[in-house]
């Protein structure tokens, strides 16, 4: 699908992405673990603080696999437009 490079990237990492996504969900729902960010603190009694990140697993996976979600959405819309045009012509 040379017209859809983000979909090509997504297709190439599908199995890995699925496994990592399932693991992240397992951590969240089964273990009640959260991914956090370390924030430095000036308080000498509390020098480190962990703050949960509020990013979806989809966005984390896309970033990890270098997939641009905006471009992916544009490609989906282009595919739908092409399918609609084909159906209209038929």
C-alpha positions in Angstrom: 0.0 0.0 0.0 2.4 2.6 -1.2 -0.2 5.3 -0.8 -0.6 4.6 2.9 2.9 4.6 4.6 1.5 4.9 8.1 -0.7 1.9 7.6 2.3 0.0 6.2 4.3 0.8 9.4 1.3 -0.2 11.5 0.9 -3.5 9.6 4.6 -4.3 10.0 4.5 -4.0 13.8 1.0 -5.3 14.4 2.0 -8.4 16.4 4.5 -6.6 18.6 2.1 -3.7 19.2 -0.7 -6.1 20.1 1.5 -7.9 22.6 2.8 -4.7 24.2 -0.8 -3.3 24.3 -2.1 -6.4 26.1 0.8 -6.2 28.6 0.0 -2.6 29.3 -3.7 -3.4 29.9 -2.7 -6.3 32.1 -0.5 -4.0 34.2 -3.4 -1.5 34.6 -6.4 -3.8 35.1 -4.9 -6.9 36.8 -2.0 -5.4 38.8 -3.3 -1.9 39.2 0.0 -0.4 38.1 0.3 2.9 36.4 3.0 4.4 34.2 4.4 7.5 36.0 6.7 10.3 35.4 9.4 11.3 37.8 9.1 14.9 39.0 12.0 16.6 40.8 11.0 18.4 44.0 12.8 21.1 45.9 11.5 19.9 49.3 14.5 18.2 51.0 12.1 15.7 52.8 10.4 14.7 49.5 13.0 14.9 46.8 11.2 12.7 44.3 7.6 12.5 43.3 5.9 10.2 40.8 3.0 11.5 38.9 0.8 9.2 36.6 1.0 10.1 33.0 -2.3 10.6 31.2 -1.5 9.3 27.8 -3.4 6.5 26.1 -1.8 3.2 25.3 -2.5 3.9 21.7 -0.5 7.1 21.8 2.4 5.4 23.7 2.5 2.6 21.1 2.3 4.9 18.2 5.2 7.0 19.6 7.2 3.9 20.3 6.7 2.5 16.8 7.1 6.0 15.1 3.6 6.0 13.7 2.0 9.4 13.3 -1.7 9.1 14.4 -2.7 12.2 12.5 -1.3 10.9 9.3 -2.9 7.5 10.0 -6.3 9.2 10.4 -5.8 11.1 7.1 -5.0 7.9 5.3 -8.1 6.2 6.7 -10.2 9.1 5.4 -8.5 8.9 2.0 -9.3 5.1 1.9 -12.9 5.8 2.8 -13.2 8.5 0.1 -11.7 6.1 -2.5 -14.2 3.3 -1.5 -17.1 5.7 -1.6 -16.0 6.9 -5.1 -15.7 3.3 -6.3 -19.2 2.4 -4.9 -20.6 5.6 -6.5 -19.2 4.7 -9.9 -20.5 1.1 -9.7 
